[in-house]
């Protein structure tokens, strides 16, 4: 840490040139939904299809071996990126949603039973809520929801009051995709383990924006998506502790996840292939590898400081506009690039449509976190979410759009 503002701007200007879709005539502020892709990632995928494309893991010919090596090299890159202990603990999926469904179906339905409790935070994305609702229906386990504090966080005190001897699993996001608040996952996981519970962390909004170390956090499972961290759509990651993955049954059945098949049954492949049935997304994995290399080169020191600086810049300008209401903590440091808001007298969908006409791209709705939106007393909101390749001009265009909307509503000065 410790960049000057001028250094942040100069590095940012250089990095923006790596993103073909980014230009100075429009502001892309929907990074929580998906990130844009640098040329290095696009070229890595293109090169894979031009030079290495074959079905990985299945052929003994040179091209298939080359594709297999590229796929497994990507897995090792992921392992290092999140500091997992073993390559067997990295499972490739389509996205964080599939990773969380895998945990719910393979661990939850196999090991939870009637009378067990599942603790889920009220702030969760639907992907870390609906699978646990289905597990509860299937097993007879009971879901209990954890409320947020005044800043929007799930605190250790809240978890301590809710956890009991019957709690077997706790599922909490590291960063809220609505509030931007960061939960103290290390402390929450420690408390869960002290009470004999498994801890599931949704890292979809944290892994792309801050250094995540699974050994340090000591989570049992971590899920995240490639497309939110500069990689292609269709590739995601499930990290799981080896001793838990070993015990879990497969999620999908078919080719490549087997060791031996007879007419009576099958034995399954070793980790992590037990959970990767069918033809894998090798090009997506290659793209994820390239994205990790790019992010490592940029460095999380820069990524975090630039995104925090842009968040504070936008936050202060938004606060100065009457009738614009920022949802969540009133400290910009708590938002981690996510600024969700309402405008008095204007529906969030209308806000988004007007902004689109002014070349500003933001998201409107409940952001796949409808229980949280209702808990906050809202029906929907508008969300601007930043990435390290955004700049002050993007924010200024966004603020100008807010001011124009306010003017259209007749609020005046």
Secondary structure, DSSP 8 states (H G I E B T S, - for coil): ----HHHHHHHHHHHHTT-TT--TTSEE-BTTT-----HHHHHHHHHHHHHT-S-TTT--SHHHHHHHHHHHHHHHHHHHHHT-S-GGGEEEESSHHHHHHHIIIIIIHHH--TT-EEEEETT--GGGTHHHHHHHHHH--EEEEE---TTS---HHHHHHH--TTEEEEEEESB-TTT--B--HHHHHHHHHHTT-EEEEE-TTTTTTS---HHHHT-SEEEEESGGGTS-TT-EEEEE-HHHHHHS--SS-STTSEEEE-SS-EEE--TTGGG--SS--HHHHHHHHHHHHHHHHH-HHHHHHHHHHHHHHHHHHHHTSTTEEE-S-SSGGGSTTEEEEEETTB-HHHHHHHHHHTTEE-EEE-TT-HHHHHHTT-S-EEEEE--TT--HHHHHHHHHHHHHHHHHTT---
